[in-house]
């Protein structure tokens, strides 16, 4: 399973992390300095949910921003009760 939203196509992107050291001048130090650059990954917040796709209930991988925006239609829960 790839780390990709099946609705909007959001996926893992590469970026950088900067490591700084030193007390800031406004707090009485000599200033913060950049010590290192390192690569890192920005991963989307993905969830596997049951959704209605082309009239059938299937599981899809969706980012939480699509869920919150209402781009996913969830299946209707059955209200069937068995009587004894």
Order of alpha helices (4+ residues) and beta strands (2+ residues): beta-beta-beta-beta-alpha
